[in-house]
Amino acid sequence: MLGFRRVKRREVKLSRAGKLFVAFTLAVGFAAVNTGNNMLFLLVSMMLGLMILSGLAALVNLQSLQVELLPQQLLTVGTLGHLQFRIRNPRPWAVWLLQLRLPGSQVQLARLPGRGSAELGLPYCPQQRGPLPLPDLLLGSSFPFAFVWRGQRVQVSAEELPWVAPSHEETSAMAGAEPVTMDALQVRARSEGSADVLGLRPRLPNESLHRVLWRRSDWRHGWDATPLLPVLERELPEQEEVALCYDAEALTDLDHEQRLVVLRSCLDAVTDAGAGWRLCLPSGEWIGRGRNGYRSGLWALARQIPFPVPQPVAQKRRAWFRR
């Protein structure tokens, strides 16, 4: 798993409730100075103490927490996905009101039990194919009064970053290029199979029950729910497959990224039809049938070099009194 290295830089922000509390504290302070009322001075002292206590409690709430990015994550360009993180609490007591932030996205966790862990999905929409350079991640807390938000920056290591596959739809990368049809790209060829087991797949509607592998069926949801009936799929002795080639004649007028977009859309169409396919790229060949091997094909498209030039992620700092 991918860990994070803590950065000493921290952030402190006032919430809306904190801003109102500061304004109310100032008003009570001016009233205490004008009237000389000792009760108002005592009230101002208590309110200032609550502000300090809120900031210190949020800081202590973040100590010793461990954040991990789950490995083998694959997203799609221009599609909103979820980055899966795991937060561990090694201390015996619970922590409250945690928050993970990326520019334009955030996710909250109300309570994390002592010596426990929780997985969070942070929404994120990548814009480029290849390894995903995540900006700085913020782990923060507003415990206990939600007056002050204390955050500390954790920086993502570059060892096992998530990968981004090309888009399966026509995007800005295809601007100015003529559309390529599926019939113009695919080349059908016959291959001799060995009748080996390809894997398990869900049973299709109106498919014979004799093909169901009953000992692997899932009845955990009870008799009222529709069970998951797996079917053992074997490679046919002789089958017809669709060859999706990077060097196809229909793709000669497209650049590198546009070719990958077309190959991704055609791969989705072939897998939805349940046909056999062969993905031919400069880095190698990947073979599958239907959804079997589909994820391997997406990984191959995501890792195909050269990668686009990474664009810097703009991080805007919010003003102190801006909502």
Sine and cosine of phi, psi and omega as CSV:
sin_phi,cos_phi,sin_psi,cos_psi,sin_omega,cos_omega
0.00,0.00,0.35,-0.94,-0.08,-1.00
-0.99,-0.12,0.85,-0.52,0.02,-1.00
-1.00,-0.10,0.02,-1.00,-0.02,-1.00
-0.79,-0.61,0.59,-0.81,0.05,-1.00
-0.99,-0.17,0.81,-0.59,-0.05,-1.00
-0.95,0.32,0.66,-0.75,0.06,-1.00
-0.95,-0.31,0.67,-0.74,-0.09,-1.00
-0.92,0.39,-0.40,0.92,-0.04,-1.00
-0.91,0.41,0.74,-0.67,-0.01,-1.00
-0.83,-0.56,0.31,-0.95,0.02,-1.00
-0.81,-0.59,0.62,-0.78,0.04,-1.00
-0.78,-0.63,0.81,-0.58,0.01,-1.00
-0.70,-0.72,0.57,-0.82,0.10,-1.00
-1.00,0.03,0.72,-0.69,0.11,-0.99
-0.98,0.19,0.06,-1.00,0.04,-1.00
-0.88,0.47,-0.67,0.75,0.04,-1.00
-0.90,0.45,-0.60,0.80,0.03,-1.00
-0.91,0.41,-0.63,0.77,0.03,-1.00
-0.91,0.42,-0.68,0.73,0.04,-1.00
-0.90,0.43,-0.60,0.80,0.01,-1.00
-0.93,0.38,-0.61,0.79,0.04,-1.00
-0.91,0.41,-0.69,0.72,0.01,-1.00
-0.89,0.46,-0.66,0.76,0.02,-1.00
-0.92,0.39,-0.60,0.80,0.03,-1.00
-0.90,0.43,-0.67,0.74,0.04,-1.00
-0.89,0.45,-0.65,0.76,0.01,-1.00
-0.89,0.45,-0.69,0.73,0.02,-1.00
-0.92,0.39,-0.59,0.81,0.04,-1.00
-0.90,0.44,-0.69,0.72,0.05,-1.00
-0.90,0.44,-0.62,0.78,0.02,-1.00
-0.91,0.41,-0.60,0.80,0.01,-1.00
-0.92,0.38,-0.63,0.78,0.01,-1.00
-0.92,0.38,-0.65,0.76,-0.05,-1.00
-0.95,0.32,-0.60,0.80,-0.08,-1.00
-1.00,-0.09,-0.40,0.92,-0.06,-1.00
0.95,0.33,0.37,0.93,-0.02,-1.00
-0.98,0.22,0.84,-0.55,-0.02,-1.00
-0.92,0.39,-0.51,0.86,0.01,-1.00
-0.92,0.40,-0.59,0.81,0.04,-1.00
-0.93,0.36,-0.62,0.78,0.07,-1.00
-0.89,0.46,-0.64,0.77,0.04,-1.00
-0.91,0.41,-0.63,0.78,0.02,-1.00
-0.91,0.42,-0.66,0.75,0.04,-1.00
-0.89,0.45,-0.65,0.76,0.01,-1.00
-0.89,0.46,-0.66,0.75,0.02,-1.00
-0.91,0.41,-0.64,0.77,0.00,-1.00
-0.92,0.40,-0.66,0.75,0.06,-1.00
-0.91,0.42,-0.60,0.80,0.05,-1.00
-0.90,0.44,-0.62,0.79,0.05,-1.00
-0.90,0.44,-0.61,0.79,0.04,-1.00
-0.90,0.44,-0.72,0.70,0.01,-1.00
-0.90,0.43,-0.66,0.75,0.01,-1.00
-0.90,0.44,-0.61,0.79,0.02,-1.00
-0.90,0.45,-0.69,0.73,0.02,-1.00
-0.92,0.39,-0.68,0.74,0.00,-1.00
-0.92,0.38,-0.63,0.77,0.01,-1.00
-0.91,0.42,-0.62,0.78,0.05,-1.00
-0.91,0.41,-0.60,0.80,0.02,-1.00
-0.92,0.38,-0.69,0.72,0.03,-1.00
-0.92,0.39,-0.52,0.85,-0.01,-1.00
-0.89,0.45,-0.42,0.91,-0.06,-1.00
-1.00,-0.07,-0.16,0.99,-0.10,-1.00
-0.93,0.37,0.63,-0.77,0.10,-0.99
0.93,0.36,0.11,0.99,0.06,-1.00
-0.96,0.26,0.62,-0.78,-0.01,-1.00
-0.90,-0.43,0.78,-0.63,0.00,-1.00
-0.91,-0.42,0.76,-0.64,0.01,-1.00
-0.79,-0.61,0.61,-0.80,0.11,-0.99
-0.99,-0.14,0.85,-0.53,-0.05,-1.00
-0.91,0.42,0.64,-0.77,-0.09,-1.00
-0.98,0.20,0.11,-0.99,0.09,-1.00
0.84,0.55,0.74,0.68,0.04,-1.00
-0.98,-0.19,0.71,-0.70,-0.06,-1.00
-0.76,-0.65,0.86,-0.52,0.03,-1.00
-0.93,-0.38,0.03,-1.00,-0.01,-1.00
-0.80,-0.60,0.64,-0.77,-0.01,-1.00
-0.87,0.48,0.75,-0.66,0.07,-1.00
0.97,0.26,0.09,1.00,0.00,-1.00
-0.89,-0.45,0.75,-0.66,0.00,-1.00
-0.93,0.36,0.87,-0.49,0.05,-1.00
-0.85,-0.52,-0.12,-0.99,-0.03,-1.00
-0.78,-0.63,0.83,-0.55,0.12,-0.99
-1.00,0.09,0.85,-0.53,-0.09,-1.00
-1.00,-0.02,0.86,-0.51,0.04,-1.00
-0.89,-0.46,0.45,-0.89,0.12,-0.99
-0.84,-0.55,0.79,-0.62,0.04,-1.00
-0.95,-0.32,0.78,-0.63,0.02,-1.00
-0.92,-0.40,0.64,-0.77,0.05,-1.00
-0.89,-0.46,0.98,-0.21,-0.03,-1.00
-0.98,0.19,-0.15,0.99,-0.04,-1.00
-0.99,0.12,0.40,-0.92,-0.06,-1.00
-0.97,0.24,-0.21,0.98,-0.01,-1.00
-0.94,-0.33,0.37,-0.93,-0.07,-1.00
-0.98,0.21,0.39,-0.92,0.10,-0.99
-0.87,-0.49,0.45,-0.90,-0.16,-0.99
-0.77,-0.64,0.41,-0.91,0.17,-0.99
0.80,0.60,0.84,0.54,0.05,-1.00
-1.00,-0.01,0.41,-0.91,-0.02,-1.00
-0.49,-0.87,0.74,-0.68,0.12,-0.99
-0.96,-0.29,0.71,-0.70,-0.06,-1.00
-0.74,-0.67,0.66,-0.75,0.26,-0.97
-0.80,-0.60,0.32,-0.95,0.01,-1.00
-0.83,0.56,0.89,-0.45,0.02,-1.00
0.99,0.11,0.12,0.99,-0.04,-1.00
-0.47,-0.88,0.53,-0.85,0.03,-1.00
-0.37,-0.93,0.40,-0.91,0.04,-1.00
-0.58,-0.81,0.58,-0.82,-0.11,-0.99
-0.88,-0.48,0.46,-0.89,0.08,-1.00
-0.74,-0.67,0.87,-0.48,-0.09,-1.00
-0.95,0.33,-0.68,0.73,-0.07,-1.00
-0.52,-0.86,0.69,-0.72,0.09,-1.00
-0.84,-0.54,0.91,-0.43,-0.10,-0.99
-0.92,0.39,0.32,-0.95,0.03,-1.00
-0.90,0.43,0.68,-0.73,-0.06,-1.00
0.79,0.61,0.60,0.80,0.02,-1.00
-0.84,-0.54,0.00,-1.00,0.00,-1.00
-0.58,-0.82,0.34,-0.94,0.01,-1.00
-0.53,-0.85,0.57,-0.82,0.04,-1.00
-0.97,-0.25,0.71,-0.70,-0.02,-1.00
-0.82,-0.57,0.62,-0.78,0.08,-1.00
-0.96,-0.26,0.92,-0.39,-0.03,-1.00
-1.00,-0.09,0.90,-0.44,-0.01,-1.00
-0.88,0.47,0.71,-0.71,-0.01,-1.00
-0.43,-0.90,0.66,-0.75,-0.01,-1.00
-0.87,-0.48,0.98,-0.20,0.00,-1.00
-0.96,0.28,0.44,-0.90,-0.05,-1.00
-0.89,-0.45,-0.10,1.00,-0.02,-1.00
-0.66,-0.75,0.49,-0.87,0.02,-1.00
-0.99,0.17,0.40,-0.92,0.06,-1.00
0.95,-0.31,-0.32,-0.95,0.05,-1.00
-0.91,0.41,0.67,-0.74,-0.10,-1.00
-1.00,-0.01,0.96,-0.28,0.05,-1.00
-0.98,0.19,0.99,-0.12,-0.03,-1.00
-0.95,0.31,0.66,-0.75,0.12,-0.99
-0.95,0.31,0.01,-1.00,-0.01,-1.00
-0.87,0.50,0.69,-0.73,0.02,-1.00
-0.99,-0.15,0.65,-0.76,0.01,-1.00
-0.94,-0.34,0.81,-0.59,0.14,-0.99
-0.94,-0.34,0.89,-0.46,-0.11,-0.99
-0.70,-0.71,0.13,-0.99,0.01,-1.00
-0.43,-0.90,0.57,-0.82,0.07,-1.00
-0.89,-0.46,0.35,0.94,0.01,-1.00
-0.94,0.33,0.62,-0.79,0.08,1.00
-0.97,-0.25,-0.34,0.94,-0.14,-0.99
-0.97,-0.24,-0.02,1.00,-0.01,-1.00
0.88,0.47,0.42,0.91,0.07,-1.00
-1.00,0.09,-0.69,0.73,-0.08,-1.00
-0.86,-0.52,0.75,-0.66,0.10,-1.00
-0.98,-0.19,0.90,-0.43,0.03,-1.00
-0.97,-0.25,0.81,-0.59,0.00,-1.00
-0.76,-0.65,0.52,-0.85,0.08,-1.00
-0.79,-0.61,0.65,-0.76,-0.06,-1.00
-0.99,0.11,0.70,-0.71,0.11,-0.99
-0.83,-0.56,0.72,-0.69,-0.12,-0.99
-0.97,-0.24,0.71,-0.71,-0.05,-1.00
-0.98,0.22,0.73,-0.68,0.09,-1.00
-0.96,0.27,0.45,-0.89,-0.06,-1.00
-1.00,-0.06,0.24,0.97,-0.09,-1.00
-0.97,0.23,-0.75,0.67,-0.06,-1.00
-0.74,-0.68,0.86,0.51,0.01,-1.00
-0.94,0.35,0.43,-0.90,0.12,-0.99
-0.89,0.46,0.39,-0.92,0.01,-1.00
-0.91,-0.40,0.43,-0.90,-0.05,-1.00
-0.85,-0.53,0.84,-0.54,0.04,-1.00
-1.00,0.07,0.39,-0.92,0.02,-1.00
-0.90,0.45,0.35,-0.94,-0.04,-1.00
-0.93,0.37,0.50,-0.87,0.05,-1.00
-0.99,-0.12,0.11,0.99,0.03,-1.00
-0.80,-0.60,0.25,-0.97,0.01,-1.00
-0.96,0.30,0.88,-0.48,-0.06,-1.00
-0.86,-0.51,-0.21,-0.98,0.02,-1.00
-0.90,0.44,-0.36,0.93,0.04,-1.00
-0.91,0.40,-0.39,0.92,-0.01,-1.00
-0.99,-0.10,0.18,0.98,-0.02,-1.00
-0.90,0.43,0.76,-0.65,0.01,-1.00
0.99,0.13,-0.02,1.00,-0.02,-1.00
-0.97,-0.24,0.59,-0.81,0.03,-1.00
-0.95,0.30,0.65,-0.76,-0.01,-1.00
-0.91,0.42,0.62,-0.78,0.00,-1.00
-0.95,-0.32,0.82,-0.57,-0.01,-1.00
-0.99,0.12,0.32,-0.95,0.00,-1.00
-0.91,0.41,-0.64,0.77,-0.02,-1.00
-0.91,0.40,-0.51,0.86,-0.01,-1.00
-0.97,0.25,-0.38,0.93,-0.08,-1.00
-1.00,-0.09,-0.64,0.77,-0.17,-0.99
-0.97,0.24,0.57,-0.82,0.09,-1.00
-0.82,-0.58,0.87,-0.49,-0.04,-1.00
-1.00,0.00,0.72,-0.69,-0.01,-1.00
-0.63,-0.77,0.40,-0.91,0.03,-1.00
-0.98,-0.21,0.68,-0.73,0.03,-1.00
-0.79,-0.62,0.54,-0.84,0.01,-1.00
-1.00,-0.03,0.88,-0.47,0.02,-1.00
-1.00,-0.01,0.19,-0.98,-0.03,-1.00
-0.91,-0.41,0.20,0.98,-0.01,-1.00
0.87,0.49,0.41,0.91,0.04,-1.00
-0.96,0.26,0.36,-0.93,0.03,-1.00
-0.97,0.25,0.82,-0.58,0.03,-1.00
-1.00,0.04,-0.53,0.85,-0.02,-1.00
0.53,-0.85,-0.19,-0.98,0.02,-1.00
-0.97,-0.26,0.59,-0.81,0.07,-1.00
-0.66,-0.75,0.38,-0.92,0.05,-1.00
-0.92,0.40,0.51,-0.86,0.01,-1.00
-0.93,0.37,0.71,-0.70,0.02,-1.00
-0.99,0.14,0.41,-0.91,0.06,-1.00
-0.87,0.50,0.62,-0.78,0.03,-1.00
0.91,0.42,0.26,0.96,0.06,-1.00
-1.00,0.09,0.56,-0.83,-0.07,-1.00
-0.88,0.48,0.65,-0.76,0.03,-1.00
-0.96,0.29,-0.22,0.97,0.03,-1.00
-0.93,0.37,-0.32,0.95,-0.02,-1.00
-1.00,0.00,-0.07,1.00,-0.04,-1.00
-0.97,0.25,0.71,-0.71,0.10,-0.99
-1.00,0.01,1.00,-0.03,-0.21,-0.98
-0.91,0.41,-0.53,0.85,-0.04,-1.00
-0.94,0.34,-0.20,0.98,0.05,-1.00
-0.95,-0.30,0.14,0.99,0.00,-1.00
-0.96,0.29,0.46,-0.89,-0.09,-1.00
-0.94,-0.35,0.92,-0.40,0.01,-1.00
-0.89,-0.46,0.41,0.91,-0.09,-1.00
-0.93,0.38,-0.40,0.92,-0.05,-1.00
-1.00,0.02,0.15,0.99,0.06,-1.00
1.00,-0.02,0.08,-1.00,-0.06,-1.00
-0.98,0.21,-0.33,0.94,-0.04,-1.00
-0.97,0.25,-0.52,0.85,-0.03,-1.00
-1.00,0.08,0.38,-0.93,0.04,-1.00
-0.96,0.29,0.85,-0.52,-0.06,-1.00
-0.97,0.26,0.36,-0.93,0.08,-1.00
-1.00,0.01,0.93,-0.36,-0.05,-1.00
-0.97,-0.26,0.95,-0.32,-0.01,-1.00
-1.00,0.09,0.52,-0.85,0.03,-1.00
-0.84,-0.54,0.73,-0.68,0.01,-1.00
-0.99,0.17,0.87,-0.49,-0.04,-1.00
-0.96,-0.28,0.78,-0.63,0.00,-1.00
-0.91,-0.41,0.40,-0.92,0.07,-1.00
-0.96,0.27,0.74,-0.67,-0.02,-1.00
-0.95,0.32,0.53,-0.85,0.04,-1.00
-0.84,0.54,-0.60,0.80,0.06,-1.00
-0.57,-0.82,0.86,-0.51,-0.09,-1.00
-0.68,-0.73,0.40,-0.92,0.02,-1.00
-0.99,-0.15,0.74,-0.67,-0.03,-1.00
-0.79,-0.61,0.35,-0.94,0.01,-1.00
-0.98,-0.22,0.83,-0.55,0.01,-1.00
-1.00,-0.08,0.87,-0.49,0.05,-1.00
-0.96,-0.29,0.97,-0.26,-0.16,-0.99
-0.96,-0.30,0.71,-0.71,0.06,-1.00
-0.90,0.43,-0.56,0.83,-0.04,-1.00
-0.99,-0.11,0.41,0.91,0.01,-1.00
-0.89,0.45,0.50,-0.87,-0.05,-1.00
-0.90,0.44,-0.50,0.86,-0.01,-1.00
-0.94,0.33,-0.24,0.97,-0.04,-1.00
-0.96,-0.28,0.15,0.99,-0.09,-1.00
-0.91,0.41,-0.47,0.88,-0.04,-1.00
-1.00,0.02,0.02,1.00,-0.04,-1.00
-0.97,-0.23,0.47,-0.88,0.07,-1.00
-0.99,0.14,-0.10,-1.00,-0.13,-0.99
-0.89,0.45,-0.77,0.64,-0.05,-1.00
-0.92,0.39,-0.60,0.80,0.02,-1.00
-0.91,0.41,-0.60,0.80,0.06,-1.00
-0.89,0.45,-0.67,0.74,-0.02,-1.00
-0.92,0.40,-0.58,0.81,0.06,-1.00
-0.89,0.45,-0.69,0.72,0.01,-1.00
-0.91,0.42,-0.68,0.73,0.01,-1.00
-0.89,0.45,-0.61,0.79,0.02,-1.00
-0.91,0.42,-0.70,0.71,-0.01,-1.00
-0.91,0.42,-0.63,0.78,0.03,-1.00
-0.94,0.34,-0.59,0.81,0.05,-1.00
-0.90,0.45,-0.64,0.77,0.05,-1.00
-0.89,0.45,-0.65,0.76,-0.01,-1.00
-0.91,0.42,-0.64,0.77,-0.02,-1.00
-0.93,0.36,-0.68,0.73,-0.01,-1.00
-0.92,0.39,-0.59,0.81,0.05,-1.00
-0.91,0.42,-0.53,0.85,0.04,-1.00
-0.98,0.20,-0.21,0.98,0.01,-1.00
0.97,0.22,0.29,0.96,-0.04,-1.00
-1.00,0.03,0.28,-0.96,0.11,-0.99
-0.97,0.24,0.54,-0.84,-0.06,-1.00
-0.58,-0.81,0.40,-0.92,0.06,-1.00
-0.70,-0.71,0.90,-0.44,-0.02,-1.00
-0.99,-0.13,0.91,-0.42,-0.06,-1.00
-0.96,-0.29,0.93,-0.37,0.02,-1.00
-0.86,-0.51,0.29,-0.96,0.06,-1.00
-0.85,0.53,-0.42,0.91,-0.03,-1.00
-1.00,0.02,-0.12,0.99,0.03,-1.00
0.49,-0.87,-0.18,-0.98,-0.02,-1.00
-0.84,-0.55,0.58,-0.81,0.04,-1.00
-0.76,-0.64,0.74,-0.67,-0.11,-0.99
-0.88,-0.48,0.63,-0.78,0.05,-1.00
-0.32,-0.95,0.05,-1.00,0.06,-1.00
-0.60,-0.80,0.87,-0.50,-0.09,-1.00
0.89,0.46,-0.76,-0.66,0.01,-1.00
-0.99,0.13,-0.19,0.98,0.04,-1.00
-0.95,0.32,0.87,-0.49,-0.04,-1.00
1.00,0.06,0.02,1.00,-0.05,-1.00
-0.90,0.44,-0.69,0.73,-0.02,-1.00
-0.91,0.41,-0.58,0.82,0.07,-1.00
-0.89,0.46,-0.61,0.79,0.07,-1.00
-0.91,0.42,-0.63,0.78,0.05,-1.00
-0.91,0.40,-0.65,0.76,0.06,-1.00
-0.88,0.47,-0.62,0.79,0.01,-1.00
-0.91,0.42,-0.67,0.74,0.03,-1.00
-0.92,0.40,-0.61,0.79,0.00,-1.00
-0.93,0.37,-0.56,0.83,-0.07,-1.00
-1.00,-0.04,0.06,1.00,-0.05,-1.00
-0.94,0.33,0.85,-0.52,0.03,-1.00
-1.00,0.04,0.40,-0.92,-0.03,1.00
-0.98,0.19,0.43,-0.90,0.01,-1.00
-1.00,-0.01,0.39,-0.92,0.09,-1.00
-0.90,0.44,0.43,-0.90,0.05,-1.00
-0.93,0.38,0.86,-0.51,-0.06,-1.00
-0.91,0.43,0.66,-0.75,0.04,-1.00
-0.99,-0.11,0.69,-0.73,0.02,-1.00
-0.90,0.43,0.64,-0.76,0.02,-1.00
-1.00,0.03,0.87,-0.49,-0.01,-1.00
-0.98,0.20,0.81,-0.58,0.03,-1.00
-0.91,-0.41,0.93,-0.37,-0.03,-1.00
-1.00,-0.05,0.77,-0.64,0.07,-1.00
-1.00,0.00,0.76,-0.65,0.00,-1.00
-0.97,0.23,0.59,-0.81,0.04,-1.00
-0.92,0.38,0.35,-0.94,-0.13,-0.99
-0.88,0.47,-0.68,0.73,-0.07,-1.00
-0.96,-0.28,0.31,0.95,0.07,-1.00
-1.00,-0.03,0.61,-0.79,-0.08,-1.00
-0.92,0.40,0.00,0.00,0.00,0.00
